[in-house]
Amino acid sequence: MFGNIGWGEFVVLLVAALVVLGPERLPGAVSWVTRSLRQVRDYASGARDQLKEELGPEFDDFRQPLAELNQLRGMTPKAVITKHLLDGDSSLFNDMGKSPGAPSNGSSPSTPNLSKPLARDEKPPIDPDAT
């Protein structure tokens, strides 16, 4: 429940509560918060048990997509695409931008070498597929 709060933040919250509420009202506030959290947790587990009882075996069919969504929350977009759209084949990302017959060193026979500037009267290369 307090997974995102470290000990330092917890101590700061405790000191702030002590200053705001005072030492005489702090124990009552803590007991009220714990009682409220326990009641909310009981309501949630009761609702889950009621759903499980009413849905029966379909409850597991209902929970499976939610479990998959929780698994996807921790994945990167690249991993999600690889898993669901490409059936786990990540070679598309490894060969991104290469044509099927392209050499592995990155230079393609169909693309001109653009590392040197054009000469004064030289025309730039035109890609007829791009225009």
C-alpha positions in Angstrom: 0.0 0.0 0.0 2.8 2.4 0.9 5.1 1.1 -1.9 5.9 4.5 -3.3 6.6 6.2 0.1 10.0 5.7 1.6 11.0 6.0 5.2 12.1 9.6 4.8 8.8 10.7 3.4 6.9 8.7 6.1 8.8 10.5 8.8 8.1 13.9 7.2 4.4 13.0 7.1 4.4 11.9 10.7 6.1 15.2 11.8 3.6 17.2 9.7 0.7 15.3 11.3 2.1 15.9 14.7 2.4 19.6 14.1 -1.0 20.0 12.5 -3.0 17.8 14.8 -1.0 18.1 18.0 0.2 15.2 20.3 -3.2 14.9 22.0 -5.3 14.3 18.8 -2.7 12.3 16.8 -3.4 8.8 18.3 -7.2 9.3 17.6 -6.5 10.3 14.0 -4.2 7.3 13.4 -6.8 4.9 14.8 -9.5 6.5 12.6 -7.3 6.2 9.5 -6.5 2.5 10.2 -10.2 1.7 11.0 -11.2 3.4 7.7 -8.6 1.6 5.6 -9.6 -1.7 7.2 -13.3 -1.0 6.3 -12.5 -0.1 2.7 -10.4 -3.3 2.4 -13.3 -5.3 3.8 -15.7 -3.7 1.3 -13.4 -4.4 -1.6 -12.9 -8.1 -0.6 -16.6 -8.5 0.0 -17.4 -7.1 -3.5 -14.8 -9.4 -5.0 -16.2 -12.4 -3.2 -19.7 -11.5 -4.3 -18.7 -11.2 -7.9 -16.8 -14.5 -7.7 -19.9 -16.1 -6.3 -22.3 -14.7 -8.9 -20.1 -15.2 -11.9 -18.9 -18.7 -11.0 -16.5 -20.1 -13.5 -16.7 -17.0 -15.7 -14.9 -15.0 -13.0 -11.6 -16.5 -14.1 -12.4 -15.6 -17.7 -13.1 -12.1 -16.5 -9.8 -11.8 -14.5 -7.6 -13.1 -17.3 -7.7 -10.0 -19.5 -7.2 -7.8 -16.4 -4.1 -9.9 -15.5 -2.8 -9.4 -19.0 -3.4 -5.6 -18.8 -1.4 -5.5 -15.5 1.4 -7.4 -17.2 1.4 -4.9 -20.1 1.7 -1.9 -17.7 5.2 -2.8 -16.9 6.3 -3.4 -20.5 7.9 -1.0 -22.9 6.0 -0.1 -26.1 8.5 -2.0 -28.2 8.0 -5.1 -26.1 4.2 -4.8 -26.4 4.4 -4.5 -30.1 6.8 -7.4 -30.4 4.6 -9.6 -28.2 1.2 -8.9 -29.5 1.5 -7.7 -33.1 4.6 -9.6 -34.2 4.1 -12.8 -32.2 7.4 -12.4 -30.4 9.5 -11.8 -33.5 11.7 -8.8 -32.8 13.7 -9.0 -36.1 11.6 -6.1 -37.5 13.2 -3.8 -34.9 16.7 -5.2 -35.5 16.4 -4.8 -39.3 14.6 -1.4 -39.2 15.3 0.6 -42.3 17.1 -2.1 -44.2 15.8 -3.4 -47.5 15.7 -7.2 -47.9 18.8 -7.3 -50.1 20.7 -4.6 -48.3 24.2 -5.4 -47.1 24.8 -5.6 -43.3 27.3 -2.7 -43.2 24.5 -0.1 -43.6 25.2 1.0 -47.2 22.8 0.1 -49.8 23.6 -0.1 -53.5 20.5 1.9 -54.4 21.1 4.8 -52.0 23.8 7.3 -53.0 26.7 8.1 -50.7 25.7 11.4 -49.1 28.8 11.8 -46.9 30.5 14.2 -49.4 28.9 17.5 -50.4 27.7 18.0 -54.0 30.0 19.7 -56.5 29.1 23.2 -57.8 27.1 22.1 -60.9 26.1 18.6 -59.7 22.4 17.8 -59.4 21.1 16.2 -56.2 20.0 12.6 -56.5 16.2 12.1 -56.9 14.3 9.2 -55.5 11.4 8.5 -57.9 9.5 6.5 -55.3 9.5 9.3 -52.9 8.3 12.0 -55.3 
